[in-house]
Amino acid sequence: MDNKTLLIGIAVVAFVTALLRFLPFLIFRGKKQTPKIMLYLGKVLPFAIMGMLVVFCFKNVSLVQAPHGIPELIAAVVVVLLHLWKKNTLLSITVGTICYMVCVQYAFV
């Protein structure tokens, strides 16, 4: 691939990304009230996304082969306890990820 093709591809991706970010503001601009469905989705989608992430994280865990899902379980417990304590999603996910990586790289080799 030459540089011209790469630059065009990057420009298209940047344009589409910016368009998707600004589109809601263009659609719902002015003094219009936000539709109820959008308010509802804003409330339920974060929980749905977190549920999908949990399923994704545990989908390939084998309980019959070593390490029997122990690193995943430890990381999940760390995430839940830290979130209950600090109420900070980003902190909980970051520390849980670090905990999991330490477990699989050093503890459960």
C-alpha positions in Angstrom: 0.0 0.0 0.0 1.3 3.4 -0.8 1.2 6.5 1.4 -1.6 8.2 -0.6 -3.9 5.2 0.0 -3.1 5.2 3.7 -3.7 8.9 4.1 -7.1 8.6 2.3 -8.0 5.7 4.5 -7.1 7.6 7.7 -9.0 10.7 6.5 -12.1 8.6 5.8 -11.9 6.9 9.2 -11.4 10.3 11.0 -14.3 11.8 9.1 -16.7 9.0 9.9 -15.6 9.0 13.6 -16.1 12.7 13.9 -19.5 12.5 12.1 -20.7 9.8 14.5 -19.6 11.9 17.5 -21.3 15.1 16.3 -24.4 13.4 14.8 -26.4 13.3 18.0 -25.8 17.0 18.6 -26.9 17.8 15.1 -30.0 15.7 15.4 -31.1 16.8 18.9 -30.0 20.5 18.7 -32.1 23.4 19.7 -34.6 23.4 22.5 -36.1 20.0 21.6 -36.5 17.7 24.5 -34.5 14.4 24.3 -36.8 11.5 23.2 -37.7 9.2 26.1 -36.2 6.2 24.2 -32.8 7.9 24.2 -33.0 8.7 27.9 -33.9 5.0 28.5 -31.0 3.7 26.4 -28.7 6.1 28.3 -29.7 4.4 31.5 -29.7 0.7 30.5 -26.9 0.4 27.9 -24.0 0.9 30.4 -25.2 -2.1 32.4 -25.8 -4.2 29.2 -22.3 -3.4 28.0 -20.8 -4.4 31.3 -22.8 -7.6 31.2 -21.5 -8.4 27.7 -17.9 -7.7 28.9 -18.3 -10.2 31.7 -19.6 -12.8 29.4 -16.8 -12.1 26.9 -14.2 -12.4 29.7 -15.4 -15.7 31.0 -16.5 -17.4 27.7 -13.2 -19.3 27.1 -12.4 -20.2 30.7 -11.9 -23.9 31.2 -12.6 -25.3 34.7 -11.1 -28.7 33.9 -7.7 -27.5 32.7 -5.1 -25.7 34.8 -5.3 -23.0 36.1 -9.1 -23.8 36.3 -10.2 -20.2 35.9 -8.5 -19.0 39.1 -6.8 -15.9 37.6 -10.1 -14.8 36.1 -12.0 -15.4 39.3 -9.3 -13.5 41.3 -9.4 -10.5 38.9 -13.3 -10.5 38.9 -13.4 -10.4 42.7 -10.8 -7.6 42.8 -12.9 -5.6 40.3 -16.1 -6.1 42.3 -14.6 -5.4 45.7 -12.7 -2.3 44.4 -15.8 -1.0 42.7 -17.9 -1.5 45.8 -15.3 0.4 47.8 -14.3 3.2 45.5 -17.3 3.4 43.1 -14.9 4.2 40.2 -15.4 2.0 37.1 -12.2 3.0 35.3 -10.1 2.3 38.4 -11.8 -1.0 39.0 -11.3 -2.2 35.5 -7.7 -1.0 35.3 -6.7 -2.6 38.6 -8.6 -5.8 37.7 -6.8 -6.0 34.4 -3.4 -5.5 36.0 -4.3 -8.2 38.6 -5.3 -10.6 35.9 -2.1 -10.0 33.9 0.1 -10.4 37.0 -1.7 -13.7 37.7 -1.3 -15.2 34.3 2.3 -13.9 33.7 3.8 -14.7 37.1 1.5 -16.5 39.6 -0.1 -19.2 37.4 2.6 -19.9 34.9 
